[in-house]
Amino acid sequence: MTTSPDHVASREDLASFVRSLHRSYADGGESWDNADLAGLLEALAAWVDDADGWYRNTSRELPTHGDWRFFAQALQAATMDE
């Protein structure tokens, strides 16, 4: 089970991480700052917009070759029935 984004190195790790977020939400998501879908998506967009600042402030390098399309496709697919 992957519970930290720092340990995501594969597609399987990403799926495990998303499942751990889901469990966290199920176990007390009302305590999240962004506990509804609208707030979560808005916060996600804001974080992506400012990711370079977060990486700079944490002395990390923003990945230039991340598969942004894969993540976008995953988000889109999650809005539809399986």
N, C-alpha and C positions, 0 to 999 in steps of 0.2 A: 504494500500500500504506500503510495507516494503522497506525503502530506506537506511537502515544501516545494515551491516552484523551482528552487535551486537544484532539486533532484530530478527534474524532468529532462530526460535525455532521449526519449523515444515517443512514438505514438502511443504505445502501451502505457508509458509513464504518464502521459498527458491524460489518458482516459482514467487512470487510477487517481490522479490528482483531482480531476473533475468529480469523480465519485466521492472523494474525501470532502470536497466542498459541499456536495449534496448532503452527506451525512452530517456535516457541521450545521448546515441549514436546518435539517430535520431535527437535530438535537438542541436547537436554540437560535434559529435564524432571526427570531424577533429582536435579538440583541445586535444583529448586524446593523451598521450604519445605513446600508442600502438593502433593506429586507424585502423590497418588492421589485418586480421585474423592471419597471420603468426606472427606478432609482439605480438598479444594478447596471442596466444598459447605459444610462447617462454617465455613471461613474466610470464604466469601462471605456467609453469614448473619450472622456476627459483624461483618463490615465494614458491611453494610447497617444493622444495629442501631446502630452507632456512627458512621454517616456524618456526622451533624451535628457530632460532635466533630472528625472529620478535616477537614471543611470549615472549621470555626472555627479549628483549629490551622494551617491553610494560608491563612488570611485570604481564604477564598472563601465565597460564599453557596450554601447547599444549594438545588438547584433544587426549587421547590415544585410545578412543573407537569411534572415528568418523567413519561414514559409507563411507569410501573412495571408496568402490566398487560402491555404489549407484551413487556417483558423476561421477565416471569414466564411468558408464553405461549411465548416462544422457548425458555426452559429446559425447560419441560414437553415441548414438541415434540421437543427433542433427545433425550429418553429413549425415543422410539419409532422404529420403522423408517421410513425415508423412503418 
